[in-house]
């Protein structure tokens, strides 16, 4: 469920960056895409680490 919400949010951010980038120019669009993609990757990595750590904690408590 969280991944769906994250995908929708990142798509809307990406779309807005693309839309505003078109009026600014191609260079700005490329920069915006790189920034959005990079932040999305970092955010998903952070979420993955947090989920993994909480999973380890739960396993550790039950084990």
C-alpha positions in Angstrom: 0.0 0.0 0.0 2.8 2.4 0.9 4.6 1.6 -2.3 1.6 2.5 -4.4 1.3 5.8 -2.6 5.0 6.4 -3.0 4.8 5.6 -6.8 1.9 8.0 -7.2 3.7 10.7 -5.3 6.9 10.3 -7.2 5.1 10.2 -10.5 3.3 13.5 -9.7 6.5 15.1 -8.6 8.2 13.8 -11.8 5.3 15.0 -14.0 5.3 18.5 -12.4 9.1 18.7 -12.8 8.8 17.6 -16.4 5.9 20.1 -17.0 7.8 23.1 -15.4 11.0 21.9 -17.0 9.5 22.2 -20.5 8.9 25.9 -20.1 12.4 26.4 -18.6 14.3 24.4 -21.3 15.8 21.0 -22.0 18.8 21.5 -19.7 16.6 22.3 -16.7 14.4 19.3 -17.5 17.4 17.0 -17.5 18.6 18.4 -14.2 15.1 18.1 -12.7 14.8 14.4 -13.9 18.2 13.6 -12.4 17.3 15.2 -9.1 13.9 13.5 -8.9 15.2 10.1 -9.9 18.1 10.4 -7.5 15.9 11.5 -4.6 13.4 8.7 -5.4 16.2 6.1 -5.4 17.6 7.4 -2.1 14.1 7.5 -0.5 13.3 4.0 -1.6 16.7 2.8 -0.3 16.0 4.6 3.0 12.5 3.0 3.3 14.1 -0.4 2.5 16.7 0.0 5.2 14.1 1.1 7.7 11.8 -1.8 6.8 14.7 -4.3 7.0 15.8 -3.0 10.4 12.2 -3.1 11.8 11.9 -6.6 10.4 15.2 -7.6 12.1 13.9 -6.1 15.4 10.6 -8.0 15.2 12.5 -11.3 14.4 14.9 -10.6 17.2 12.1 -10.0 19.8 10.2 -13.1 18.7 13.3 -15.2 18.5 
